[in-house]
Amino acid sequence: MPTFTALTILPGKAAAEKLGAAMERLDPEPTGVGVFEVEDGSGLWEVGAYFTETPDDTALTLLATAMGAKPFVISELPETDWVAHVRRELAPVAAGRFFVYGSHDADKVPANYEPLLIEAAMAFGTGHHGTTLGCLRALDRLATAGKTGLNVVDIGCGTAVLAMAAARIWPNPVLASDIDQVAVDVAASNVAANGLQGRVKCVEAAGFDHPDLLAAAPFDLIFANILKGPLVALAPDMARHLQPGGHAILSGILNEQADEVIAVYAQAGINLEYREEIVDWTTLTLSRELP
């Protein structure tokens, strides 16, 4: 069965959400509609939909004109087994001492690396994206410098690859949280697949708002690989839940956004130790001031 996409961009969240709602009433009806901020500081939003029938070009043109959006770009997607495609295209990734791989590459795991199994079907957070790669490298640098994380949490954990990496090299259990229950379920599956049950606990939480996280704080290492907006909003809570001298590894930050994030965290008493750019993305290693 063919699949079609229709995509446009326009300024402003309210207008984008209004356009997305209007698209849901189209005939033929889309199977899904998405509204996303373009993370480049432009203030633009992307609105798109998937269709299993050819979308009505005239109706889309009228909607775009009425909402002040760019003309829709309509495309037909090829029929692809995406999991098989990802398995072919995603080679294993080495990040410091860590080796991230899919089960189809289990025979390629080197003996001198810490293995992290993430299936191709769970592609986000496999280590191929600059944000995850940067966080794994940052963790490796801290460990190489002699740090031992005794109380670690991964906020916005996704696949839990960062929490599992910490659990691979340090003795104490690690907490992992995500705001989305589906992500929490994926994380728990990955933990089991890596034989780390009892070493990584996954919970649903917005930020630090969970009894297990509040009871465990303050942490000596906090991962937060999310996006600039949530990271900025999280800075006060990060300062409350990071122990003096503790470290935070932050990513999901476009290179041009990094200075703003650094400044916000400095105001909260959490200062830059190291920054790394990988293609478009920056990873920050920060530490909280000692009293």
C-alpha positions as CSV (number, residue, x, y, z in Angstrom):
1,M,0.0,0.0,0.0
2,P,1.5,3.4,-1.0
3,T,2.1,6.1,1.6
4,F,2.0,9.8,0.9
5,T,3.3,12.7,3.0
6,A,2.3,16.3,2.9
7,L,4.7,18.8,4.6
8,T,4.7,22.6,5.1
9,I,6.3,25.2,7.4
10,L,4.9,28.4,8.9
11,P,5.7,30.8,11.7
12,G,4.2,30.5,15.2
13,K,3.0,27.6,17.4
14,A,-0.6,28.6,17.5
15,A,-1.0,28.8,13.8
16,A,0.8,25.5,13.3
17,E,-1.4,23.7,15.8
18,K,-4.5,25.3,14.1
19,L,-3.3,24.0,10.7
20,G,-2.6,20.6,12.2
21,A,-6.1,20.4,13.6
22,A,-7.6,21.4,10.3
23,M,-5.7,18.7,8.4
24,E,-7.3,16.1,10.6
25,R,-10.6,16.9,9.0
26,L,-9.4,16.5,5.4
27,D,-10.9,13.9,3.0
28,P,-9.2,11.6,2.4
29,E,-8.3,11.6,6.1
30,P,-4.7,11.4,7.1
31,T,-3.5,8.5,9.2
32,G,-1.4,10.8,11.3
33,V,-0.6,14.5,11.7
34,G,2.5,16.0,13.3
35,V,3.3,19.6,14.5
36,F,7.0,20.2,15.4
37,E,9.1,23.2,16.1
38,V,12.0,23.6,13.7
39,E,14.9,23.6,16.2
40,D,17.1,26.2,14.5
41,G,15.9,29.4,16.3
42,S,13.9,30.6,13.3
43,G,10.5,30.5,15.1
44,L,9.2,28.3,12.2
45,W,7.0,25.2,12.7
46,E,6.7,22.1,10.5
47,V,3.3,20.6,9.9
48,G,3.0,17.3,8.2
49,A,0.6,14.3,7.6
50,Y,0.7,10.8,6.3
51,F,-1.9,9.5,3.9
52,T,-2.7,6.0,2.5
53,E,-4.6,7.6,-0.3
54,T,-3.4,10.5,-2.6
55,P,-4.1,13.7,-0.6
56,D,-6.3,16.4,-2.0
57,D,-3.8,18.9,-3.4
58,T,-6.5,21.6,-3.9
59,A,-7.7,21.3,-0.3
60,L,-4.1,21.5,1.0
61,T,-3.4,24.5,-1.1
62,L,-6.4,26.3,0.3
63,L,-5.4,25.4,3.8
64,A,-1.8,26.6,3.3
65,T,-3.0,29.9,1.9
66,A,-5.6,30.5,4.6
67,M,-3.0,29.8,7.4
68,G,-0.1,31.7,5.8
69,A,1.9,28.6,5.3
70,K,4.3,27.6,2.5
71,P,2.7,25.5,-0.2
72,F,2.5,21.8,0.8
73,V,5.1,19.5,-0.6
74,I,3.4,16.2,-1.4
75,S,5.6,13.0,-1.8
76,E,4.9,9.3,-2.3
77,L,7.1,7.2,0.0
78,P,8.6,3.9,-1.4
79,E,7.4,0.7,0.3
80,T,10.3,-0.1,2.5
81,D,11.0,-2.6,5.3
82,W,12.4,0.1,7.5
83,V,13.8,-2.2,10.2
84,A,15.7,-4.2,7.6
85,H,16.8,-1.0,6.0
86,V,18.1,0.3,9.3
87,R,19.9,-3.0,10.0
88,R,21.7,-2.6,6.7
89,E,22.6,1.0,7.1
90,L,23.4,1.4,10.8
91,A,26.9,0.1,11.4
92,P,28.1,-0.5,15.0
93,V,29.4,2.6,16.7
94,A,32.4,3.0,19.0
95,A,32.2,5.9,21.5
96,G,35.2,5.9,23.8
97,R,35.1,2.5,25.6
98,F,31.5,1.8,24.6
99,F,30.4,-0.2,21.6
100,V,26.7,0.3,20.5
101,Y,25.4,-2.4,18.2
102,G,22.3,-4.3,17.0
103,S,21.8,-8.0,17.5
104,H,22.5,-8.5,13.7
105,D,26.1,-7.3,14.5
106,A,26.6,-9.4,17.7
107,D,29.6,-11.1,16.1
108,K,31.4,-7.8,15.7
109,V,31.6,-6.8,19.4
110,P,35.3,-6.3,20.2
111,A,36.5,-7.9,23.4
112,N,38.0,-4.7,24.9
113,Y,34.8,-2.6,24.7
114,E,31.7,-2.2,26.9
115,P,28.9,-3.6,24.8
116,L,25.5,-1.8,24.5
117,L,22.8,-3.7,22.5
118,I,20.2,-1.4,21.0
119,E,17.9,-3.0,18.4
120,A,17.5,-1.3,15.0
121,A,13.8,-1.0,15.5
122,M,14.6,1.4,18.4
123,A,16.9,3.5,16.3
124,F,16.8,6.8,18.2
125,G,19.5,6.7,20.8
126,T,21.6,4.0,19.1
127,G,24.8,6.1,19.2
128,H,24.7,7.2,15.6
129,H,23.2,10.6,16.5
130,G,25.6,13.3,17.5
131,T,23.9,13.9,20.8
132,T,24.1,10.3,22.0
133,L,27.6,9.9,20.7
134,G,28.6,13.1,22.5
135,C,27.2,11.9,25.8
136,L,28.9,8.5,25.6
137,R,32.2,10.3,24.9
138,A,31.6,12.6,27.8
139,L,31.0,9.7,30.1
140,D,34.1,8.0,28.9
141,R,36.2,11.2,29.5
142,L,34.9,11.5,33.1
143,A,35.6,7.8,33.8
144,T,39.1,8.1,32.3
145,A,39.7,11.1,34.5
146,G,39.0,8.9,37.6
147,K,35.3,9.7,38.3
148,T,33.1,6.9,39.7
149,G,29.4,7.7,39.6
150,L,27.8,6.4,42.8
151,N,24.4,8.0,42.2
152,V,23.5,8.5,38.6
153,V,20.2,9.4,36.8
154,D,19.4,9.7,33.1
155,I,16.6,12.3,32.6
156,G,14.7,11.9,29.3
157,C,16.4,8.5,28.8
158,G,14.9,7.4,25.5
159,T,16.5,4.0,24.8
160,A,18.3,4.2,28.2
161,V,21.6,3.8,26.4
162,L,23.3,6.4,28.7
163,A,22.0,4.8,31.9
164,M,23.1,1.4,30.7
165,A,26.6,2.7,29.8
166,A,27.0,4.1,33.4
167,A,25.8,0.8,34.8
168,R,28.3,-1.1,32.7
169,I,31.3,0.7,34.2
170,W,30.2,1.7,37.8
171,P,29.0,-0.5,40.7
172,N,25.8,1.2,41.9
173,P,22.3,0.9,40.3
174,V,21.3,3.8,37.9
175,L,17.9,5.5,37.5
176,A,16.4,6.3,34.1
177,S,13.3,8.4,33.5
178,D,11.3,9.6,30.5
179,I,8.1,11.6,30.2
180,D,6.7,9.1,27.7
181,Q,5.5,5.7,28.9
182,V,6.3,4.1,25.5
183,A,9.9,5.3,25.8
184,V,10.0,3.9,29.4
185,D,8.8,0.5,28.1
186,V,11.5,0.6,25.3
187,A,14.1,1.5,27.9
188,A,13.1,-1.4,30.1
189,S,13.2,-3.8,27.2
190,N,16.7,-2.6,26.3
191,V,17.8,-3.0,29.9
192,A,16.6,-6.6,29.9
193,A,18.2,-7.3,26.5
194,N,21.5,-6.2,28.0
195,G,21.2,-8.3,31.1
196,L,21.1,-5.2,33.3
197,Q,17.9,-5.9,35.3
198,G,18.3,-4.7,38.8
199,R,21.1,-2.4,37.7
200,V,19.0,0.2,35.8
201,K,15.5,1.1,36.9
202,C,13.2,2.9,34.4
203,V,10.4,5.1,35.5
204,E,7.9,7.5,33.9
205,A,8.5,11.1,35.1
206,A,8.6,14.7,34.0
207,G,12.0,15.9,35.0
208,F,12.8,14.9,38.6
209,D,9.1,14.6,39.5
210,H,9.0,11.0,40.7
211,P,9.3,9.5,44.3
212,D,12.2,7.3,43.4
213,L,14.2,10.2,41.9
214,L,13.4,12.6,44.8
215,A,14.4,9.9,47.3
216,A,17.7,9.2,45.5
217,A,18.7,12.9,45.1
218,P,21.2,14.5,45.2
219,F,23.0,12.8,42.3
220,D,26.7,13.0,41.5
221,L,26.0,12.6,37.7
222,I,22.9,13.6,35.8
223,F,22.4,12.9,32.0
224,A,19.9,15.0,30.2
225,N,20.0,14.5,26.4
226,I,16.8,16.3,25.5
227,L,16.4,19.7,23.8
228,K,17.4,23.3,24.5
229,G,14.0,24.5,25.8
230,P,13.5,21.7,28.3
231,L,17.2,21.9,29.4
232,V,16.8,25.7,30.1
233,A,13.6,25.1,32.1
234,L,15.3,22.2,34.0
235,A,18.3,24.3,35.2
236,P,16.8,25.3,38.7
237,D,15.8,21.7,39.4
238,M,19.2,20.4,38.1
239,A,20.9,22.7,40.7
240,R,18.7,21.4,43.5
241,H,19.2,17.7,42.6
242,L,22.9,17.8,41.6
243,Q,25.3,17.4,44.6
244,P,28.1,20.0,45.0
245,G,31.1,18.8,42.9
246,G,28.7,16.6,40.8
247,H,28.6,16.5,37.1
248,A,25.9,17.0,34.5
249,I,26.2,15.8,30.9
250,L,23.7,17.8,28.6
251,S,22.9,17.4,25.0
252,G,20.2,17.8,22.4
253,I,21.7,21.3,21.9
254,L,22.3,22.8,18.5
255,N,25.8,24.4,18.2
256,E,24.4,27.9,18.1
257,Q,22.3,27.3,21.2
258,A,25.1,26.1,23.4
259,D,26.3,29.5,24.7
260,E,22.7,30.3,26.0
261,V,22.5,26.9,27.8
262,I,25.9,27.4,29.3
263,A,24.9,30.9,30.6
264,V,21.7,29.7,32.1
265,Y,23.4,26.9,34.0
266,A,26.2,29.1,35.2
267,Q,23.6,31.3,36.8
268,A,22.4,28.2,38.6
269,G,25.9,27.5,39.9
270,I,26.6,24.7,37.4
271,N,29.7,25.6,35.3
272,L,31.1,24.4,32.0
273,E,34.0,21.9,32.1
274,Y,34.1,20.7,28.6
275,R,32.1,21.1,25.3
276,E,32.2,19.0,22.2
277,E,30.6,19.6,18.8
278,I,29.6,16.7,16.6
279,V,28.3,17.9,13.3
280,D,25.3,20.2,14.3
281,W,25.1,19.2,17.9
282,T,26.9,20.2,21.1
283,T,27.4,18.1,24.2
284,L,28.2,19.9,27.5
285,T,30.0,18.5,30.6
286,L,29.3,20.8,33.6
287,S,29.9,20.6,37.3
288,R,28.2,22.2,40.3
289,E,30.2,24.6,42.4
290,L,31.5,23.4,45.7
291,P,30.3,25.4,48.7
